[in-house]
């Protein structure tokens, strides 16, 4: 998927037939924290991640069962972890 966070959130909402408002709000918050120079306080960060977990749940629920499993079991994540572990050993 290509584009800005905002473009990607719209693509996700369209593909999964979800209300784009919660995704767009999460994107606005992420952009603000990333680019404003104002650090987020701990409570705001915890609240944000709780909303992200809920969004993730709604996105997964919108997928067919086989795709939910495929999404949760990303081989890319396993490959990245394996490479990271190997690199760490080589640097010692």
HTML snippet that shows the backbone in 3Dmol.js (N, CA, C, O; Angstrom):
<script src="https://3Dmol.org/build/3Dmol-min.js"></script>
<div id="view" style="width:600px;height:400px;position:relative"></div>
<script>
const pdb = `
ATOM      1  N   UNK A   1       0.845  -1.161   0.000  1.00  0.00           N
ATOM      2  CA  UNK A   1       0.000   0.000   0.000  1.00  0.00           C
ATOM      3  C   UNK A   1       0.900   1.237   0.000  1.00  0.00           C
ATOM      4  O   UNK A   1       1.878   1.307   0.745  1.00  0.00           O
ATOM      5  N   UNK A   2       0.560   2.194  -0.833  1.00  0.00           N
ATOM      6  CA  UNK A   2       1.371   3.396  -0.974  1.00  0.00           C
ATOM      7  C   UNK A   2       0.545   4.620  -0.616  1.00  0.00           C
ATOM      8  O   UNK A   2      -0.683   4.554  -0.555  1.00  0.00           O
ATOM      9  N   UNK A   3       1.216   5.724  -0.383  1.00  0.00           N
ATOM     10  CA  UNK A   3       0.552   6.985  -0.100  1.00  0.00           C
ATOM     11  C   UNK A   3       0.813   7.449   1.319  1.00  0.00           C
ATOM     12  O   UNK A   3       1.518   6.799   2.092  1.00  0.00           O
ATOM     13  N   UNK A   4       0.232   8.581   1.638  1.00  0.00           N
ATOM     14  CA  UNK A   4       0.368   9.127   2.979  1.00  0.00           C
ATOM     15  C   UNK A   4      -0.470   8.309   3.950  1.00  0.00           C
ATOM     16  O   UNK A   4      -1.256   7.455   3.541  1.00  0.00           O
ATOM     17  N   UNK A   5      -0.294   8.578   5.237  1.00  0.00           N
ATOM     18  CA  UNK A   5      -1.127   7.894   6.233  1.00  0.00           C
ATOM     19  C   UNK A   5      -2.611   8.141   5.944  1.00  0.00           C
ATOM     20  O   UNK A   5      -3.433   7.230   6.038  1.00  0.00           O
ATOM     21  N   UNK A   6      -2.935   9.368   5.596  1.00  0.00           N
ATOM     22  CA  UNK A   6      -4.342   9.711   5.325  1.00  0.00           C
ATOM     23  C   UNK A   6      -4.875   8.946   4.121  1.00  0.00           C
ATOM     24  O   UNK A   6      -5.995   8.437   4.144  1.00  0.00           O
ATOM     25  N   UNK A   7      -4.070   8.870   3.075  1.00  0.00           N
ATOM     26  CA  UNK A   7      -4.500   8.132   1.884  1.00  0.00           C
ATOM     27  C   UNK A   7      -4.645   6.644   2.189  1.00  0.00           C
ATOM     28  O   UNK A   7      -5.597   6.004   1.742  1.00  0.00           O
ATOM     29  N   UNK A   8      -3.712   6.102   2.942  1.00  0.00           N
ATOM     30  CA  UNK A   8      -3.781   4.690   3.301  1.00  0.00           C
ATOM     31  C   UNK A   8      -4.981   4.399   4.188  1.00  0.00           C
ATOM     32  O   UNK A   8      -5.635   3.370   4.019  1.00  0.00           O
ATOM     33  N   UNK A   9      -5.283   5.291   5.137  1.00  0.00           N
ATOM     34  CA  UNK A   9      -6.435   5.050   6.013  1.00  0.00           C
ATOM     35  C   UNK A   9      -7.726   5.049   5.197  1.00  0.00           C
ATOM     36  O   UNK A   9      -8.634   4.265   5.475  1.00  0.00           O
ATOM     37  N   UNK A  10      -7.811   5.913   4.203  1.00  0.00           N
ATOM     38  CA  UNK A  10      -9.005   5.934   3.351  1.00  0.00           C
ATOM     39  C   UNK A  10      -9.104   4.660   2.521  1.00  0.00           C
ATOM     40  O   UNK A  10     -10.193   4.114   2.346  1.00  0.00           O
ATOM     41  N   UNK A  11      -7.966   4.185   2.007  1.00  0.00           N
ATOM     42  CA  UNK A  11      -7.952   2.937   1.238  1.00  0.00           C
ATOM     43  C   UNK A  11      -8.403   1.762   2.102  1.00  0.00           C
ATOM     44  O   UNK A  11      -9.175   0.913   1.656  1.00  0.00           O
ATOM     45  N   UNK A  12      -7.915   1.721   3.339  1.00  0.00           N
ATOM     46  CA  UNK A  12      -8.299   0.642   4.261  1.00  0.00           C
ATOM     47  C   UNK A  12      -9.790   0.701   4.555  1.00  0.00           C
ATOM     48  O   UNK A  12     -10.477  -0.320   4.507  1.00  0.00           O
ATOM     49  N   UNK A  13     -10.288   1.886   4.858  1.00  0.00           N
ATOM     50  CA  UNK A  13     -11.713   2.038   5.155  1.00  0.00           C
ATOM     51  C   UNK A  13     -12.561   1.619   3.961  1.00  0.00           C
ATOM     52  O   UNK A  13     -13.573   0.936   4.125  1.00  0.00           O
ATOM     53  N   UNK A  14     -12.157   2.021   2.767  1.00  0.00           N
ATOM     54  CA  UNK A  14     -12.902   1.649   1.557  1.00  0.00           C
ATOM     55  C   UNK A  14     -12.881   0.138   1.337  1.00  0.00           C
ATOM     56  O   UNK A  14     -13.916  -0.468   1.058  1.00  0.00           O
ATOM     57  N   UNK A  15     -11.701  -0.466   1.465  1.00  0.00           N
ATOM     58  CA  UNK A  15     -11.561  -1.903   1.215  1.00  0.00           C
ATOM     59  C   UNK A  15     -12.367  -2.735   2.206  1.00  0.00           C
ATOM     60  O   UNK A  15     -12.960  -3.749   1.836  1.00  0.00           O
ATOM     61  N   UNK A  16     -12.388  -2.299   3.473  1.00  0.00           N
ATOM     62  CA  UNK A  16     -13.062  -3.080   4.505  1.00  0.00           C
ATOM     63  C   UNK A  16     -14.489  -2.612   4.781  1.00  0.00           C
ATOM     64  O   UNK A  16     -15.167  -3.149   5.657  1.00  0.00           O
ATOM     65  N   UNK A  17     -14.937  -1.611   4.031  1.00  0.00           N
ATOM     66  CA  UNK A  17     -16.292  -1.059   4.200  1.00  0.00           C
ATOM     67  C   UNK A  17     -16.512  -0.584   5.632  1.00  0.00           C
ATOM     68  O   UNK A  17     -17.532  -0.882   6.253  1.00  0.00           O
ATOM     69  N   UNK A  18     -15.527   0.165   6.145  1.00  0.00           N
ATOM     70  CA  UNK A  18     -15.589   0.703   7.499  1.00  0.00           C
ATOM     71  C   UNK A  18     -15.827   2.204   7.450  1.00  0.00           C
ATOM     72  O   UNK A  18     -15.545   2.858   6.447  1.00  0.00           O
ATOM     73  N   UNK A  19     -16.346   2.734   8.538  1.00  0.00           N
ATOM     74  CA  UNK A  19     -16.477   4.176   8.685  1.00  0.00           C
ATOM     75  C   UNK A  19     -15.064   4.756   8.739  1.00  0.00           C
ATOM     76  O   UNK A  19     -14.284   4.359   9.605  1.00  0.00           O
ATOM     77  N   UNK A  20     -14.710   5.675   7.849  1.00  0.00           N
ATOM     78  CA  UNK A  20     -13.350   6.200   7.836  1.00  0.00           C
ATOM     79  C   UNK A  20     -13.042   7.172   8.978  1.00  0.00           C
ATOM     80  O   UNK A  20     -11.872   7.461   9.229  1.00  0.00           O
ATOM     81  N   UNK A  21     -14.054   7.678   9.669  1.00  0.00           N
ATOM     82  CA  UNK A  21     -13.832   8.702  10.703  1.00  0.00           C
ATOM     83  C   UNK A  21     -12.863   8.258  11.801  1.00  0.00           C
ATOM     84  O   UNK A  21     -11.940   9.011  12.112  1.00  0.00           O
ATOM     85  N   UNK A  22     -13.024   7.068  12.409  1.00  0.00           N
ATOM     86  CA  UNK A  22     -12.068   6.668  13.458  1.00  0.00           C
ATOM     87  C   UNK A  22     -10.638   6.502  12.935  1.00  0.00           C
ATOM     88  O   UNK A  22      -9.677   6.843  13.624  1.00  0.00           O
ATOM     89  N   UNK A  23     -10.507   5.984  11.732  1.00  0.00           N
ATOM     90  CA  UNK A  23      -9.170   5.845  11.144  1.00  0.00           C
ATOM     91  C   UNK A  23      -8.558   7.215  10.877  1.00  0.00           C
ATOM     92  O   UNK A  23      -7.380   7.438  11.160  1.00  0.00           O
ATOM     93  N   UNK A  24      -9.352   8.130  10.336  1.00  0.00           N
ATOM     94  CA  UNK A  24      -8.849   9.465  10.051  1.00  0.00           C
ATOM     95  C   UNK A  24      -8.444  10.193  11.326  1.00  0.00           C
ATOM     96  O   UNK A  24      -7.450  10.920  11.333  1.00  0.00           O
ATOM     97  N   UNK A  25      -9.197  10.009  12.399  1.00  0.00           N
ATOM     98  CA  UNK A  25      -8.858  10.632  13.677  1.00  0.00           C
ATOM     99  C   UNK A  25      -7.532  10.084  14.201  1.00  0.00           C
ATOM    100  O   UNK A  25      -6.698  10.843  14.696  1.00  0.00           O
ATOM    101  N   UNK A  26      -7.338   8.791  14.097  1.00  0.00           N
ATOM    102  CA  UNK A  26      -6.080   8.182  14.541  1.00  0.00           C
ATOM    103  C   UNK A  26      -4.907   8.721  13.724  1.00  0.00           C
ATOM    104  O   UNK A  26      -3.832   8.975  14.267  1.00  0.00           O
ATOM    105  N   UNK A  27      -5.115   8.891  12.431  1.00  0.00           N
ATOM    106  CA  UNK A  27      -4.071   9.427  11.558  1.00  0.00           C
ATOM    107  C   UNK A  27      -3.742  10.873  11.958  1.00  0.00           C
ATOM    108  O   UNK A  27      -2.572  11.247  12.034  1.00  0.00           O
ATOM    109  N   UNK A  28      -4.765  11.672  12.208  1.00  0.00           N
ATOM    110  CA  UNK A  28      -4.525  13.067  12.608  1.00  0.00           C
ATOM    111  C   UNK A  28      -3.718  13.127  13.905  1.00  0.00           C
ATOM    112  O   UNK A  28      -2.791  13.925  14.037  1.00  0.00           O
ATOM    113  N   UNK A  29      -4.084  12.272  14.858  1.00  0.00           N
ATOM    114  CA  UNK A  29      -3.347  12.247  16.125  1.00  0.00           C
ATOM    115  C   UNK A  29      -1.894  11.822  15.922  1.00  0.00           C
ATOM    116  O   UNK A  29      -0.985  12.426  16.492  1.00  0.00           O
ATOM    117  N   UNK A  30      -1.675  10.793  15.118  1.00  0.00           N
ATOM    118  CA  UNK A  30      -0.313  10.320  14.856  1.00  0.00           C
ATOM    119  C   UNK A  30       0.507  11.398  14.157  1.00  0.00           C
ATOM    120  O   UNK A  30       1.663  11.630  14.510  1.00  0.00           O
ATOM    121  N   UNK A  31      -0.084  12.049  13.177  1.00  0.00           N
ATOM    122  CA  UNK A  31       0.613  13.123  12.475  1.00  0.00           C
ATOM    123  C   UNK A  31       0.948  14.276  13.412  1.00  0.00           C
ATOM    124  O   UNK A  31       2.040  14.840  13.339  1.00  0.00           O
ATOM    125  N   UNK A  32       0.019  14.627  14.286  1.00  0.00           N
ATOM    126  CA  UNK A  32       0.258  15.722  15.222  1.00  0.00           C
ATOM    127  C   UNK A  32       1.449  15.409  16.135  1.00  0.00           C
ATOM    128  O   UNK A  32       2.347  16.233  16.310  1.00  0.00           O
ATOM    129  N   UNK A  33       1.437  14.219  16.705  1.00  0.00           N
ATOM    130  CA  UNK A  33       2.527  13.850  17.621  1.00  0.00           C
ATOM    131  C   UNK A  33       3.849  13.746  16.863  1.00  0.00           C
ATOM    132  O   UNK A  33       4.895  14.135  17.383  1.00  0.00           O
ATOM    133  N   UNK A  34       3.809  13.227  15.647  1.00  0.00           N
ATOM    134  CA  UNK A  34       5.037  13.037  14.876  1.00  0.00           C
ATOM    135  C   UNK A  34       5.641  14.360  14.400  1.00  0.00           C
ATOM    136  O   UNK A  34       6.863  14.494  14.337  1.00  0.00           O
ATOM    137  N   UNK A  35       4.792  15.337  14.065  1.00  0.00           N
ATOM    138  CA  UNK A  35       5.303  16.532  13.399  1.00  0.00           C
ATOM    139  C   UNK A  35       5.147  17.834  14.174  1.00  0.00           C
ATOM    140  O   UNK A  35       5.701  18.852  13.758  1.00  0.00           O
ATOM    141  N   UNK A  36       4.422  17.840  15.275  1.00  0.00           N
ATOM    142  CA  UNK A  36       4.175  19.104  15.984  1.00  0.00           C
ATOM    143  C   UNK A  36       5.340  19.539  16.857  1.00  0.00           C
ATOM    144  O   UNK A  36       5.500  20.727  17.137  1.00  0.00           O
ATOM    145  N   UNK A  37       6.147  18.591  17.284  1.00  0.00           N
ATOM    146  CA  UNK A  37       7.215  18.919  18.214  1.00  0.00           C
ATOM    147  C   UNK A  37       6.745  18.958  19.658  1.00  0.00           C
ATOM    148  O   UNK A  37       7.535  19.216  20.566  1.00  0.00           O
ATOM    149  N   UNK A  38       5.454  18.701  19.874  1.00  0.00           N
ATOM    150  CA  UNK A  38       4.887  18.670  21.224  1.00  0.00           C
ATOM    151  C   UNK A  38       4.798  17.213  21.659  1.00  0.00           C
ATOM    152  O   UNK A  38       4.071  16.432  21.045  1.00  0.00           O
ATOM    153  N   UNK A  39       5.521  16.836  22.704  1.00  0.00           N
ATOM    154  CA  UNK A  39       5.468  15.431  23.132  1.00  0.00           C
ATOM    155  C   UNK A  39       4.104  15.076  23.722  1.00  0.00           C
ATOM    156  O   UNK A  39       3.461  15.892  24.382  1.00  0.00           O
ATOM    157  N   UNK A  40       3.686  13.856  23.469  1.00  0.00           N
ATOM    158  CA  UNK A  40       2.416  13.372  24.028  1.00  0.00           C
ATOM    159  C   UNK A  40       2.644  12.963  25.473  1.00  0.00           C
ATOM    160  O   UNK A  40       3.683  12.399  25.816  1.00  0.00           O
ATOM    161  N   UNK A  41       1.660  13.254  26.315  1.00  0.00           N
ATOM    162  CA  UNK A  41       1.797  12.794  27.696  1.00  0.00           C
ATOM    163  C   UNK A  41       1.413  11.317  27.765  1.00  0.00           C
ATOM    164  O   UNK A  41       0.795  10.779  26.846  1.00  0.00           O
ATOM    165  N   UNK A  42       1.783  10.679  28.856  1.00  0.00           N
ATOM    166  CA  UNK A  42       1.609   9.234  28.984  1.00  0.00           C
ATOM    167  C   UNK A  42       0.139   8.813  28.911  1.00  0.00           C
ATOM    168  O   UNK A  42      -0.182   7.810  28.272  1.00  0.00           O
ATOM    169  N   UNK A  43      -0.750   9.560  29.552  1.00  0.00           N
ATOM    170  CA  UNK A  43      -2.175   9.188  29.515  1.00  0.00           C
ATOM    171  C   UNK A  43      -2.740   9.295  28.104  1.00  0.00           C
ATOM    172  O   UNK A  43      -3.515   8.440  27.676  1.00  0.00           O
ATOM    173  N   UNK A  44      -2.355  10.337  27.384  1.00  0.00           N
ATOM    174  CA  UNK A  44      -2.829  10.495  26.003  1.00  0.00           C
ATOM    175  C   UNK A  44      -2.315   9.356  25.132  1.00  0.00           C
ATOM    176  O   UNK A  44      -3.044   8.842  24.284  1.00  0.00           O
ATOM    177  N   UNK A  45      -1.063   8.962  25.337  1.00  0.00           N
ATOM    178  CA  UNK A  45      -0.492   7.857  24.556  1.00  0.00           C
ATOM    179  C   UNK A  45      -1.208   6.546  24.854  1.00  0.00           C
ATOM    180  O   UNK A  45      -1.512   5.785  23.935  1.00  0.00           O
ATOM    181  N   UNK A  46      -1.483   6.274  26.134  1.00  0.00           N
ATOM    182  CA  UNK A  46      -2.207   5.051  26.495  1.00  0.00           C
ATOM    183  C   UNK A  46      -3.603   5.037  25.891  1.00  0.00           C
ATOM    184  O   UNK A  46      -4.053   4.006  25.392  1.00  0.00           O
ATOM    185  N   UNK A  47      -4.288   6.167  25.931  1.00  0.00           N
ATOM    186  CA  UNK A  47      -5.638   6.259  25.356  1.00  0.00           C
ATOM    187  C   UNK A  47      -5.589   6.044  23.840  1.00  0.00           C
ATOM    188  O   UNK A  47      -6.449   5.375  23.268  1.00  0.00           O
ATOM    189  N   UNK A  48      -4.576   6.617  23.208  1.00  0.00           N
ATOM    190  CA  UNK A  48      -4.416   6.455  21.761  1.00  0.00           C
ATOM    191  C   UNK A  48      -4.252   4.974  21.403  1.00  0.00           C
ATOM    192  O   UNK A  48      -4.916   4.477  20.493  1.00  0.00           O
ATOM    193  N   UNK A  49      -3.366   4.269  22.119  1.00  0.00           N
ATOM    194  CA  UNK A  49      -3.118   2.870  21.792  1.00  0.00           C
ATOM    195  C   UNK A  49      -4.319   1.984  22.096  1.00  0.00           C
ATOM    196  O   UNK A  49      -4.508   0.961  21.439  1.00  0.00           O
ATOM    197  N   UNK A  50      -5.126   2.353  23.069  1.00  0.00           N
ATOM    198  CA  UNK A  50      -6.367   1.606  23.307  1.00  0.00           C
ATOM    199  C   UNK A  50      -7.311   1.769  22.118  1.00  0.00           C
ATOM    200  O   UNK A  50      -7.950   0.809  21.686  1.00  0.00           O
ATOM    201  N   UNK A  51      -7.393   3.002  21.589  1.00  0.00           N
ATOM    202  CA  UNK A  51      -8.237   3.221  20.401  1.00  0.00           C
ATOM    203  C   UNK A  51      -7.690   2.466  19.195  1.00  0.00           C
ATOM    204  O   UNK A  51      -8.457   1.934  18.392  1.00  0.00           O
ATOM    205  N   UNK A  52      -6.376   2.421  19.068  1.00  0.00           N
ATOM    206  CA  UNK A  52      -5.760   1.690  17.956  1.00  0.00           C
ATOM    207  C   UNK A  52      -6.071   0.201  18.070  1.00  0.00           C
ATOM    208  O   UNK A  52      -6.381  -0.440  17.066  1.00  0.00           O
ATOM    209  N   UNK A  53      -5.993  -0.356  19.276  1.00  0.00           N
ATOM    210  CA  UNK A  53      -6.342  -1.766  19.474  1.00  0.00           C
ATOM    211  C   UNK A  53      -7.788  -2.036  19.075  1.00  0.00           C
ATOM    212  O   UNK A  53      -8.086  -3.061  18.461  1.00  0.00           O
ATOM    213  N   UNK A  54      -8.690  -1.114  19.425  1.00  0.00           N
ATOM    214  CA  UNK A  54     -10.100  -1.276  19.045  1.00  0.00           C
ATOM    215  C   UNK A  54     -10.260  -1.178  17.529  1.00  0.00           C
ATOM    216  O   UNK A  54     -11.024  -1.943  16.940  1.00  0.00           O
ATOM    217  N   UNK A  55      -9.554  -0.252  16.898  1.00  0.00           N
ATOM    218  CA  UNK A  55      -9.606  -0.140  15.432  1.00  0.00           C
ATOM    219  C   UNK A  55      -9.082  -1.407  14.777  1.00  0.00           C
ATOM    220  O   UNK A  55      -9.667  -1.905  13.815  1.00  0.00           O
ATOM    221  N   UNK A  56      -7.991  -1.920  15.295  1.00  0.00           N
ATOM    222  CA  UNK A  56      -7.427  -3.162  14.752  1.00  0.00           C
ATOM    223  C   UNK A  56      -8.449  -4.287  14.857  1.00  0.00           C
ATOM    224  O   UNK A  56      -8.621  -5.068  13.922  1.00  0.00           O
ATOM    225  N   UNK A  57      -9.121  -4.365  15.991  1.00  0.00           N
ATOM    226  CA  UNK A  57     -10.146  -5.389  16.157  1.00  0.00           C
ATOM    227  C   UNK A  57     -11.265  -5.250  15.149  1.00  0.00           C
ATOM    228  O   UNK A  57     -11.725  -6.248  14.596  1.00  0.00           O
ATOM    229  N   UNK A  58     -11.714  -4.026  14.898  1.00  0.00           N
ATOM    230  CA  UNK A  58     -12.800  -3.832  13.929  1.00  0.00           C
ATOM    231  C   UNK A  58     -12.326  -4.124  12.508  1.00  0.00           C
ATOM    232  O   UNK A  58     -13.095  -4.626  11.688  1.00  0.00           O
ATOM    233  N   UNK A  59     -11.068  -3.814  12.214  1.00  0.00           N
ATOM    234  CA  UNK A  59     -10.546  -4.122  10.881  1.00  0.00           C
ATOM    235  C   UNK A  59     -10.426  -5.634  10.694  1.00  0.00           C
ATOM    236  O   UNK A  59     -10.783  -6.159   9.639  1.00  0.00           O
ATOM    237  N   UNK A  60      -9.928  -6.330  11.708  1.00  0.00           N
ATOM    238  CA  UNK A  60      -9.823  -7.789  11.610  1.00  0.00           C
ATOM    239  C   UNK A  60     -11.200  -8.431  11.498  1.00  0.00           C
ATOM    240  O   UNK A  60     -11.384  -9.386  10.743  1.00  0.00           O
ATOM    241  N   UNK A  61     -12.165  -7.910  12.248  1.00  0.00           N
ATOM    242  CA  UNK A  61     -13.518  -8.478  12.208  1.00  0.00           C
ATOM    243  C   UNK A  61     -14.163  -8.314  10.835  1.00  0.00           C
ATOM    244  O   UNK A  61     -15.044  -9.090  10.463  1.00  0.00           O
ATOM    245  N   UNK A  62     -13.723  -7.300  10.078  1.00  0.00           N
ATOM    246  CA  UNK A  62     -14.289  -7.061   8.750  1.00  0.00           C
ATOM    247  C   UNK A  62     -13.715  -7.998   7.691  1.00  0.00           C
ATOM    248  O   UNK A  62     -14.208  -8.041   6.564  1.00  0.00           O
ATOM    249  N   UNK A  63     -12.687  -8.737   8.046  1.00  0.00           N
ATOM    250  CA  UNK A  63     -12.042  -9.642   7.094  1.00  0.00           C
ATOM    251  C   UNK A  63     -12.658 -11.037   7.163  1.00  0.00           C
ATOM    252  O   UNK A  63     -13.160 -11.448   8.208  1.00  0.00           O
ATOM    253  N   UNK A  64     -12.616 -11.762   6.043  1.00  0.00           N
ATOM    254  CA  UNK A  64     -13.006 -13.172   6.093  1.00  0.00           C
ATOM    255  C   UNK A  64     -12.033 -13.935   6.996  1.00  0.00           C
ATOM    256  O   UNK A  64     -10.892 -13.513   7.189  1.00  0.00           O
ATOM    257  N   UNK A  65     -12.492 -15.051   7.541  1.00  0.00           N
ATOM    258  CA  UNK A  65     -11.698 -15.811   8.512  1.00  0.00           C
ATOM    259  C   UNK A  65     -10.298 -16.138   8.006  1.00  0.00           C
ATOM    260  O   UNK A  65      -9.323 -15.933   8.729  1.00  0.00           O
ATOM    261  N   UNK A  66     -10.180 -16.643   6.779  1.00  0.00           N
ATOM    262  CA  UNK A  66      -8.869 -17.040   6.263  1.00  0.00           C
ATOM    263  C   UNK A  66      -7.917 -15.843   6.189  1.00  0.00           C
ATOM    264  O   UNK A  66      -6.720 -15.976   6.441  1.00  0.00           O
ATOM    265  N   UNK A  67      -8.456 -14.685   5.845  1.00  0.00           N
ATOM    266  CA  UNK A  67      -7.606 -13.501   5.740  1.00  0.00           C
ATOM    267  C   UNK A  67      -7.222 -12.967   7.132  1.00  0.00           C
ATOM    268  O   UNK A  67      -6.133 -12.424   7.317  1.00  0.00           O
ATOM    269  N   UNK A  68      -8.125 -13.128   8.099  1.00  0.00           N
ATOM    270  CA  UNK A  68      -7.795 -12.749   9.485  1.00  0.00           C
ATOM    271  C   UNK A  68      -6.593 -13.544   9.966  1.00  0.00           C
ATOM    272  O   UNK A  68      -5.661 -12.985  10.545  1.00  0.00           O
ATOM    273  N   UNK A  69      -6.616 -14.841   9.727  1.00  0.00           N
ATOM    274  CA  UNK A  69      -5.506 -15.699  10.146  1.00  0.00           C
ATOM    275  C   UNK A  69      -4.226 -15.327   9.416  1.00  0.00           C
ATOM    276  O   UNK A  69      -3.157 -15.246  10.020  1.00  0.00           O
ATOM    277  N   UNK A  70      -4.342 -15.102   8.121  1.00  0.00           N
ATOM    278  CA  UNK A  70      -3.166 -14.741   7.329  1.00  0.00           C
ATOM    279  C   UNK A  70      -2.580 -13.413   7.812  1.00  0.00           C
ATOM    280  O   UNK A  70      -1.361 -13.244   7.854  1.00  0.00           O
ATOM    281  N   UNK A  71      -3.444 -12.485   8.172  1.00  0.00           N
ATOM    282  CA  UNK A  71      -2.995 -11.182   8.664  1.00  0.00           C
ATOM    283  C   UNK A  71      -2.292 -11.320   9.998  1.00  0.00           C
ATOM    284  O   UNK A  71      -1.261 -10.688  10.223  1.00  0.00           O
ATOM    285  N   UNK A  72      -2.829 -12.128  10.874  1.00  0.00           N
ATOM    286  CA  UNK A  72      -2.232 -12.310  12.202  1.00  0.00           C
ATOM    287  C   UNK A  72      -0.928 -13.084  12.149  1.00  0.00           C
ATOM    288  O   UNK A  72      -0.051 -12.876  12.987  1.00  0.00           O
ATOM    289  N   UNK A  73      -0.790 -13.969  11.182  1.00  0.00           N
ATOM    290  CA  UNK A  73       0.403 -14.809  11.075  1.00  0.00           C
ATOM    291  C   UNK A  73       1.287 -14.326   9.932  1.00  0.00           C
ATOM    292  O   UNK A  73       1.544 -15.069   8.985  1.00  0.00           O
ATOM    293  N   UNK A  74       1.734 -13.125  10.017  1.00  0.00           N
ATOM    294  CA  UNK A  74       2.559 -12.545   8.967  1.00  0.00           C
ATOM    295  C   UNK A  74       3.948 -13.173   8.967  1.00  0.00           C
ATOM    296  O   UNK A  74       4.678 -13.074   9.953  1.00  0.00           O
ATOM    297  N   UNK A  75       4.306 -13.808   7.881  1.00  0.00           N
ATOM    298  CA  UNK A  75       5.634 -14.393   7.752  1.00  0.00           C
ATOM    299  C   UNK A  75       6.698 -13.305   7.663  1.00  0.00           C
ATOM    300  O   UNK A  75       7.852 -13.535   8.026  1.00  0.00           O
ATOM    301  N   UNK A  76       6.322 -12.134   7.186  1.00  0.00           N
ATOM    302  CA  UNK A  76       7.267 -11.025   7.110  1.00  0.00           C
ATOM    303  C   UNK A  76       7.776 -10.671   8.512  1.00  0.00           C
ATOM    304  O   UNK A  76       8.962 -10.400   8.696  1.00  0.00           O
ATOM    305  N   UNK A  77       6.871 -10.676   9.501  1.00  0.00           N
ATOM    306  CA  UNK A  77       7.278 -10.387  10.875  1.00  0.00           C
ATOM    307  C   UNK A  77       8.247 -11.446  11.390  1.00  0.00           C
ATOM    308  O   UNK A  77       9.225 -11.119  12.063  1.00  0.00           O
ATOM    309  N   UNK A  78       7.982 -12.709  11.078  1.00  0.00           N
ATOM    310  CA  UNK A  78       8.883 -13.776  11.515  1.00  0.00           C
ATOM    311  C   UNK A  78      10.252 -13.638  10.866  1.00  0.00           C
ATOM    312  O   UNK A  78      11.280 -13.818  11.519  1.00  0.00           O
ATOM    313  N   UNK A  79      10.260 -13.321   9.593  1.00  0.00           N
ATOM    314  CA  UNK A  79      11.517 -13.167   8.862  1.00  0.00           C
ATOM    315  C   UNK A  79      12.315 -12.000   9.436  1.00  0.00           C
ATOM    316  O   UNK A  79      13.527 -12.105   9.626  1.00  0.00           O
ATOM    317  N   UNK A  80      11.629 -10.881   9.713  1.00  0.00           N
ATOM    318  CA  UNK A  80      12.298  -9.709  10.273  1.00  0.00           C
ATOM    319  C   UNK A  80      12.894 -10.035  11.641  1.00  0.00           C
ATOM    320  O   UNK A  80      14.024  -9.640  11.929  1.00  0.00           O
ATOM    321  N   UNK A  81      12.159 -10.743  12.479  1.00  0.00           N
ATOM    322  CA  UNK A  81      12.662 -11.117  13.803  1.00  0.00           C
ATOM    323  C   UNK A  81      13.885 -12.011  13.685  1.00  0.00           C
ATOM    324  O   UNK A  81      14.856 -11.864  14.427  1.00  0.00           O
ATOM    325  N   UNK A  82      13.822 -12.925  12.754  1.00  0.00           N
ATOM    326  CA  UNK A  82      14.942 -13.843  12.567  1.00  0.00           C
ATOM    327  C   UNK A  82      16.175 -13.089  12.105  1.00  0.00           C
ATOM    328  O   UNK A  82      17.277 -13.344  12.591  1.00  0.00           O
ATOM    329  N   UNK A  83      16.001 -12.164  11.169  1.00  0.00           N
ATOM    330  CA  UNK A  83      17.131 -11.383  10.683  1.00  0.00           C
ATOM    331  C   UNK A  83      17.682 -10.492  11.791  1.00  0.00           C
ATOM    332  O   UNK A  83      18.899 -10.361  11.927  1.00  0.00           O
ATOM    333  N   UNK A  84      16.825  -9.893  12.566  1.00  0.00           N
ATOM    334  CA  UNK A  84      17.267  -9.023  13.652  1.00  0.00           C
ATOM    335  C   UNK A  84      18.075  -9.807  14.664  1.00  0.00           C
ATOM    336  O   UNK A  84      19.094  -9.322  15.156  1.00  0.00           O
ATOM    337  N   UNK A  85      17.633 -11.013  14.981  1.00  0.00           N
ATOM    338  CA  UNK A  85      18.361 -11.855  15.922  1.00  0.00           C
ATOM    339  C   UNK A  85      19.730 -12.238  15.396  1.00  0.00           C
ATOM    340  O   UNK A  85      20.701 -12.276  16.151  1.00  0.00           O
ATOM    341  N   UNK A  86      19.811 -12.519  14.119  1.00  0.00           N
ATOM    342  CA  UNK A  86      21.087 -12.889  13.500  1.00  0.00           C
ATOM    343  C   UNK A  86      22.033 -11.703  13.489  1.00  0.00           C
ATOM    344  O   UNK A  86      23.215 -11.848  13.804  1.00  0.00           O
ATOM    345  N   UNK A  87      21.524 -10.527  13.130  1.00  0.00           N
ATOM    346  CA  UNK A  87      22.364  -9.346  13.089  1.00  0.00           C
ATOM    347  C   UNK A  87      22.933  -9.036  14.464  1.00  0.00           C
ATOM    348  O   UNK A  87      24.103  -8.677  14.597  1.00  0.00           O
ATOM    349  N   UNK A  88      22.105  -9.177  15.476  1.00  0.00           N
ATOM    350  CA  UNK A  88      22.548  -8.894  16.839  1.00  0.00           C
ATOM    351  C   UNK A  88      23.710  -9.795  17.244  1.00  0.00           C
ATOM    352  O   UNK A  88      24.635  -9.350  17.923  1.00  0.00           O
ATOM    353  N   UNK A  89      23.663 -11.071  16.825  1.00  0.00           N
ATOM    354  CA  UNK A  89      24.725 -12.016  17.166  1.00  0.00           C
ATOM    355  C   UNK A  89      26.008 -11.686  16.418  1.00  0.00           C
ATOM    356  O   UNK A  89      27.104 -11.835  16.959  1.00  0.00           O
ATOM    357  N   UNK A  90      25.872 -11.230  15.155  1.00  0.00           N
ATOM    358  CA  UNK A  90      27.048 -10.911  14.362  1.00  0.00           C
ATOM    359  C   UNK A  90      27.778  -9.699  14.908  1.00  0.00           C
ATOM    360  O   UNK A  90      28.997  -9.596  14.772  1.00  0.00           O
ATOM    361  N   UNK A  91      27.049  -8.779  15.524  1.00  0.00           N
ATOM    362  CA  UNK A  91      27.657  -7.543  16.006  1.00  0.00           C
ATOM    363  C   UNK A  91      28.406  -7.736  17.311  1.00  0.00           C
ATOM    364  O   UNK A  91      29.179  -6.858  17.694  1.00  0.00           O
ATOM    365  N   UNK A  92      28.215  -8.830  18.000  1.00  0.00           N
ATOM    366  CA  UNK A  92      28.876  -9.063  19.298  1.00  0.00           C
ATOM    367  C   UNK A  92      30.323  -9.363  19.158  1.00  0.00           C
ATOM    368  O   UNK A  92      31.008  -9.581  20.157  1.00  0.00           O
TER     369      UNK A  92
END
`;
const viewer = $3Dmol.createViewer("view");
viewer.addModel(pdb, "pdb");
viewer.setStyle({}, {cartoon: {color: "spectrum"}});
viewer.zoomTo();
viewer.render();
</script>
